[in-house]
């Protein structure tokens, strides 16, 4: 459960990085600033981490309540990840980002952008493939990047540029599609074997 492998860490990190997609959300962060909506980078990254970590530990218990095993959830999660990958690759927008108040830290930054359904699904799906230590470390690294990006929105936007953000989103969309197929295939065989 608490084993460590650097290659696994890199894979889990990339999955979470692609799903959380903080660089792909840069235009949303810039738009929020232009609309004079405030957000706290520290609170956003810290509370996102806490929510995702809590779900990582209690999510399995919630599944047990509904008599669903990790492999079944991983297959369902693979389908969700596949849809997210398609959304990223083909530029389809499914969820409209709206904030009801002047502060955008909780909505839409923490939920649904950072700690949303995609991240929840990814965390529990990763549990079927990697150790808990690897996933938690990958989550910590991602939240550090989230904090850095949120703290320096304008600088990161200038460094990467609109074209860079576009390319990153498409590239990670394809990565997510490939991971979704791998998750689906490795877990569907387990289910069909039972």
C-alpha positions in Angstrom: 0.0 0.0 0.0 2.8 2.4 0.8 5.4 1.4 -1.8 7.2 4.0 -3.9 8.2 3.8 -7.6 9.4 6.9 -9.4 7.9 5.9 -12.7 4.5 5.3 -11.0 4.8 8.7 -9.4 5.5 10.3 -12.8 2.5 8.5 -14.4 0.1 9.4 -11.5 1.4 13.0 -11.5 0.7 13.3 -15.3 -2.8 11.9 -15.0 -3.7 14.3 -12.2 -1.9 17.2 -13.9 -3.9 16.6 -17.1 -7.2 16.2 -15.2 -6.8 19.2 -12.9 -5.5 21.1 -16.0 -4.5 24.2 -14.2 -2.6 25.5 -17.3 -5.7 24.8 -19.5 -7.8 26.8 -17.0 -5.5 29.9 -17.3 -8.0 31.7 -19.6 -10.7 31.2 -17.0 -8.4 32.6 -14.2 -7.5 35.6 -16.4 -11.2 36.2 -17.2 -12.1 36.1 -13.5 -9.5 38.7 -12.8 -10.8 40.9 -15.6 -14.3 40.6 -14.2 -12.8 41.9 -10.8 -13.5 38.5 -9.1 -10.9 37.8 -6.4 -9.3 34.5 -5.5 -6.7 33.3 -3.0 -4.0 31.0 -4.5 -3.1 29.6 -1.1 -6.7 28.8 0.0 -7.6 27.4 -3.5 -4.6 25.0 -3.5 -4.8 24.1 0.2 -8.6 23.4 0.3 -8.5 21.6 -3.0 -5.8 19.3 -1.6 -7.8 18.7 1.6 -11.0 17.9 -0.4 -9.2 15.6 -2.8 -7.3 13.9 0.0 -10.4 13.3 2.1 -12.2 11.9 -1.0 -9.1 9.7 -1.6 -9.5 8.1 1.8 -13.3 8.0 2.2 -14.2 7.5 -1.5 -13.7 3.8 -1.3 -15.9 3.6 1.8 -18.6 5.5 -0.1 -18.3 2.9 -2.9 -18.6 0.0 -0.5 -21.8 1.6 0.8 -23.2 1.2 -2.7 -21.6 -2.3 -3.1 -19.2 -1.1 -5.9 -15.6 -2.4 -6.1 -12.6 -0.4 -7.2 -12.3 -2.2 -10.5 -15.9 -1.4 -11.4 -15.3 2.2 -10.4 -12.1 2.3 -12.4 -14.0 1.2 -15.5 -16.6 3.8 -15.0 -13.8 6.3 -14.2 -12.1 5.3 -17.4 -15.2 6.2 -19.3 -15.4 9.6 -17.6 -11.7 10.2 -18.2 -12.2 9.3 -21.8 -15.0 11.9 -22.1 -12.7 14.5 -20.4 -9.9 13.6 -22.8 -12.3 14.1 -25.7 -13.4 17.4 -24.3 -9.7 18.6 -24.0 -8.7 17.2 -27.4 -11.7 18.4 -29.4 -12.3 21.7 -27.6 -15.9 20.9 -26.5 -17.1 22.9 -23.5 -19.6 21.0 -21.3 -19.5 22.9 -18.0 -20.1 26.7 -18.0 -17.9 28.4 -15.3 -20.0 30.8 -13.3 -19.4 32.3 -9.9 -22.4 33.7 -7.9 -20.3 36.2 -5.9 -17.3 38.5 -6.1 -15.0 35.8 -4.6 -14.2 33.0 -7.0 -12.0 30.9 -4.7 -14.7 28.3 -3.8 -16.7 28.4 -7.0 -15.5 27.9 -9.7 -11.8 27.6 -8.8 -11.9 24.9 -6.0 -15.0 23.3 -7.3 -15.4 22.3 -10.1 -12.0 23.4 -11.7 -9.5 21.9 -9.2 -11.4 19.5 -7.0 -14.1 18.5 -9.4 -15.7 15.2 -10.6 -12.8 14.5 -13.0 -10.2 14.7 -10.2 -12.4 12.5 -7.9 -12.8 9.9 -10.6 -9.0 10.0 -11.4 -8.0 9.6 -7.8 -10.1 6.5 -7.2 -9.3 5.1 -10.6 -5.6 5.5 -9.9 -6.0 3.5 -6.7 -6.6 0.4 -8.9 -3.1 1.0 -10.5 -0.8 2.7 -8.0 0.1 2.7 -4.3 -1.5 5.3 -1.9 1.9 6.9 -1.2 2.5 7.5 -4.9 -0.9 9.0 -5.5 -0.7 11.3 -2.4 2.8 12.5 -3.5 1.5 13.1 -7.1 -1.4 15.1 -5.6 1.0 17.2 -3.4 3.2 18.0 -6.4 0.1 19.0 -8.4 -1.1 21.3 -5.7 2.3 23.0 -5.5 2.0 23.7 -9.3 -1.6 24.9 -8.8 -0.4 27.4 -6.2 2.5 28.6 -8.4 0.2 29.1 -11.4 -2.6 30.8 -9.5 -0.1 33.1 -7.7 1.5 34.1 -11.1 -1.5 33.9 -13.5 -0.4 36.9 -15.7 3.3 35.8 -15.8 2.4 32.2 -16.7 0.0 33.3 -19.4 2.8 35.5 -20.9 5.4 32.7 -20.7 3.2 30.0 -22.2 1.1 32.2 -24.4 -2.3 31.4 -25.9 -0.7 29.0 -28.4 1.2 27.2 -25.7 -1.9 26.7 -23.6 -3.8 25.4 -26.6 -1.0 22.9 -27.4 -0.7 21.7 -23.8 -4.4 21.2 -23.5 -4.5 19.1 -26.7 -1.4 17.1 -25.8 -2.7 16.3 -22.3 -6.1 15.5 -23.8 -4.5 12.7 -25.9 -2.5 11.5 -22.8 -5.8 11.3 -20.8 -7.5 9.4 -23.6 -4.6 6.9 -23.7 -4.7 6.5 -19.9 -8.5 6.0 -20.0 -8.1 3.2 -22.5 -5.4 1.6 -20.4 -7.5 1.9 -17.2 -10.5 0.5 -19.0 -8.7 -2.5 -20.5 -6.7 -3.5 -17.3 -9.9 -3.3 -15.1 -12.5 -4.7 -17.6 -10.4 -8.0 -17.9 -10.5 -8.3 -14.0 -14.2 -7.8 -14.0 -14.8 -10.2 -16.9 -12.6 -12.8 -15.2 -14.8 -12.9 -12.1 
